[in-house]
Amino acid sequence: MKIYKAKDYKDMSRKAANIISAQVIMKPNCVLGLATGSTPIGTYDQLVEWYIKGDLDFSEVTTVNLDEYKGLPRTNDQSYYYFMHQHLFDRVNIDPERTNVPNGMEPDAEKECGRYEELIRSLGGVDLQLLGLGHNGHIGFNEPGEAFEKETHCVDLTESTIEANKRFFASADDVPKQAYTMGIKTIMQAKKILIVVNGENKADIVERAFFGPVTPEVPASILQLHNDVTLVGDKAALAKIGI
Ligand SMILES: N[C@@H]1[C@@H](O)[C@H](O)[C@@H](COP(=O)(O)O)O[C@@H]1O
């Protein structure tokens, strides 16, 4: 695993955006796996800035997002579909037809998860998967304790995730209780993985995930077994790993 220590959030975002840019430049028709959450927002802002300067072209890029809340319409400003359009898709020259987010409004979980997994397969897999890290070690919405071998599936969100995400909703009761997410198996099949972390409240989980035992209790710990992972973190998030 390569670890890059950034001075601060801005520097973390620039380093992560550099890695994504390199992927897009080297393979203009690449498949990018994308993530939501507050951590990658600065990365998307940086990519948009370079696109506006004329340094990046997304016209041939295809994207697949990690996850989506079940039952939240795309027009809801907390849906991950909305988030991706707001922070990236509507700001660059990506073809909307080539952007993919699980359809949270499909009530039949098996049907939607099967469709999404098949879609990823038909694209030839993910070239570079961007990930954030949940406070309990979740990646996508793969919560602690779930089997490592899962593909895209429907999850019941844990109390701690609902608690962490309620800041974006009017109240905890408004946070959806389920989500569709790429599984750990889907994520592990990506050719390259880029994980971004910032802030001192991630320092403990960074240490457990990347320097502790590989266990489903800390879903991100499986990334220790992937052969092309890059972790980009600010000083605060990397504080406990002696780097
Ligand atoms: N499903 C998302 C994850 O993909 C994300 O990594 C995590 C951390 O979010 P943040 O970056 O805001 O800490 O939150 C959500 O639960």
The ligand as an SDF file (V2000), in Angstrom:
LIG
                    3D

 16 16  0  0  0  0  0  0  0  0999 V2000
  -21.6610    5.7840    2.1340 N   0  0  0  0  0  0  0  0  0  0  0  0
  -20.7820    6.8290    2.5300 C   0  0  0  0  0  0  0  0  0  0  0  0
  -19.3550    6.3320    2.4360 C   0  0  0  0  0  0  0  0  0  0  0  0
  -19.0530    6.0200    1.0750 O   0  0  0  0  0  0  0  0  0  0  0  0
  -18.4220    7.3800    2.9970 C   0  0  0  0  0  0  0  0  0  0  0  0
  -17.0840    6.9850    2.8160 O   0  0  0  0  0  0  0  0  0  0  0  0
  -18.7150    7.5890    4.4590 C   0  0  0  0  0  0  0  0  0  0  0  0
  -17.7720    8.5660    5.1370 C   0  0  0  0  0  0  0  0  0  0  0  0
  -18.1980    9.8730    4.9170 O   0  0  0  0  0  0  0  0  0  0  0  0
  -17.3620   11.1650    5.2000 P   0  0  0  0  0  0  0  0  0  0  0  0
  -16.4040   11.2950    4.0740 O   0  0  0  0  0  0  0  0  0  0  0  0
  -18.3840   12.2700    5.1990 O   0  0  0  0  0  0  0  0  0  0  0  0
  -16.6880   10.9850    6.5150 O   0  0  0  0  0  0  0  0  0  0  0  0
  -20.0410    8.0630    4.5690 O   0  0  0  0  0  0  0  0  0  0  0  0
  -21.1080    7.4230    3.9030 C   0  0  0  0  0  0  0  0  0  0  0  0
  -21.6490    6.5270    4.7850 O   0  0  0  0  0  0  0  0  0  0  0  0
  1  2  1  0
  2  3  1  0
  2 15  1  0
  3  4  1  0
  3  5  1  0
  5  6  1  0
  5  7  1  0
  7  8  1  0
  7 14  1  0
  8  9  1  0
  9 10  1  0
 10 11  2  0
 10 12  1  0
 10 13  1  0
 14 15  1  0
 15 16  1  0
M  END
$$$$
